[in-house]
Amino acid sequence: MLSTSVVLSFLLLFPRIDITTCGNGLMAAKAGTVTQISSSKIVIGEREYLVTPKEVKAEHCPFFPSKIAGRK
């Protein structure tokens, strides 16, 4: 009984870890194999997906430190 209590108390020493990142995640709608990637399209199996570039000025991510011009 004492050993069980010691083991469970030891496991409580490790904090829960939450990993967060900037941006959205992607989920697959159905299974497939990527057969070709270019700057204008991605081919998965026989289906082509057009890629439209998105202009994003990621000056600062709130989760990671960065240097911002003008700050002291």
C-alpha positions as a LaTeX table, in Angstrom:
\begin{tabular}{lrrr}
\hline
Residue & $x$ (\AA) & $y$ (\AA) & $z$ (\AA) \\
\hline
Met1 & 0.00 & 0.00 & 0.00 \\
Leu2 & 2.80 & 2.38 & 0.86 \\
Ser3 & 4.64 & 1.64 & $-2.40$ \\
Thr4 & 1.50 & 2.43 & $-4.43$ \\
Ser5 & 1.13 & 5.74 & $-2.63$ \\
Val6 & 4.79 & 6.60 & $-3.26$ \\
Val7 & 4.56 & 5.75 & $-6.97$ \\
Leu8 & 1.36 & 7.78 & $-7.47$ \\
Ser9 & 2.83 & 10.73 & $-5.56$ \\
Phe10 & 5.95 & 10.54 & $-7.75$ \\
Leu11 & 3.83 & 10.70 & $-10.92$ \\
Leu12 & 2.16 & 13.89 & $-9.65$ \\
Leu13 & 5.54 & 15.68 & $-9.79$ \\
Phe14 & 5.40 & 15.97 & $-13.59$ \\
Pro15 & 3.28 & 18.88 & $-14.84$ \\
Arg16 & 0.73 & 18.52 & $-17.63$ \\
Ile17 & 2.16 & 19.86 & $-20.90$ \\
Asp18 & 0.01 & 21.81 & $-23.37$ \\
Ile19 & 1.64 & 22.53 & $-26.72$ \\
Thr20 & 0.25 & 25.52 & $-28.59$ \\
Thr21 & 1.39 & 26.98 & $-31.90$ \\
Cys22 & 0.41 & 29.85 & $-34.18$ \\
Gly23 & $-1.94$ & 29.09 & $-37.08$ \\
Asn24 & $-4.54$ & 26.50 & $-37.92$ \\
Gly25 & $-4.11$ & 22.75 & $-38.16$ \\
Leu26 & $-5.16$ & 20.53 & $-41.06$ \\
Met27 & $-7.26$ & 17.39 & $-40.94$ \\
Ala28 & $-7.53$ & 14.89 & $-43.78$ \\
Ala29 & $-11.02$ & 14.35 & $-45.22$ \\
Lys30 & $-10.08$ & 10.87 & $-46.50$ \\
Ala31 & $-7.01$ & 8.67 & $-46.95$ \\
Gly32 & $-4.62$ & 9.25 & $-49.84$ \\
Thr33 & $-1.00$ & 9.44 & $-50.90$ \\
Val34 & 0.64 & 12.70 & $-51.91$ \\
Thr35 & 2.07 & 12.11 & $-55.40$ \\
Gln36 & 3.18 & 15.62 & $-56.41$ \\
Ile37 & 3.82 & 18.98 & $-54.74$ \\
Ser38 & 4.53 & 22.27 & $-56.50$ \\
Ser39 & 4.08 & 25.95 & $-55.67$ \\
Ser40 & 0.76 & 26.05 & $-57.57$ \\
Lys41 & $-0.84$ & 22.65 & $-56.83$ \\
Ile42 & $-0.76$ & 19.50 & $-54.69$ \\
Val43 & $-1.74$ & 16.14 & $-56.19$ \\
Ile44 & $-3.12$ & 13.44 & $-53.90$ \\
Gly45 & $-3.80$ & 10.23 & $-55.78$ \\
Glu46 & $-5.66$ & 11.35 & $-58.91$ \\
Arg47 & $-7.09$ & 14.56 & $-57.45$ \\
Glu48 & $-5.42$ & 17.98 & $-57.85$ \\
Tyr49 & $-5.72$ & 20.76 & $-55.27$ \\
Leu50 & $-4.80$ & 24.27 & $-56.36$ \\
Val51 & $-2.69$ & 26.29 & $-53.94$ \\
Thr52 & $-3.53$ & 29.95 & $-53.51$ \\
Pro53 & $-0.75$ & 31.88 & $-51.78$ \\
Lys54 & $-1.75$ & 33.87 & $-48.74$ \\
Glu55 & 0.12 & 37.01 & $-47.78$ \\
Val56 & 0.70 & 36.90 & $-44.06$ \\
Lys57 & 2.91 & 39.31 & $-42.21$ \\
Ala58 & 3.64 & 37.36 & $-39.05$ \\
Glu59 & 5.47 & 40.04 & $-37.12$ \\
His60 & 4.94 & 38.50 & $-33.72$ \\
Cys61 & 3.69 & 35.20 & $-32.42$ \\
Pro62 & 2.30 & 35.51 & $-28.86$ \\
Phe63 & 3.64 & 32.06 & $-27.92$ \\
Phe64 & 7.31 & 32.53 & $-28.80$ \\
Pro65 & 9.62 & 35.43 & $-27.94$ \\
Ser66 & 10.76 & 37.68 & $-30.76$ \\
Lys67 & 12.52 & 40.96 & $-31.28$ \\
Ile68 & 10.22 & 43.78 & $-32.37$ \\
Ala69 & 11.71 & 46.90 & $-33.97$ \\
Gly70 & 11.36 & 50.01 & $-31.85$ \\
Arg71 & 11.08 & 48.21 & $-28.52$ \\
Lys72 & 13.76 & 48.68 & $-25.89$ \\
\hline
\end{tabular}
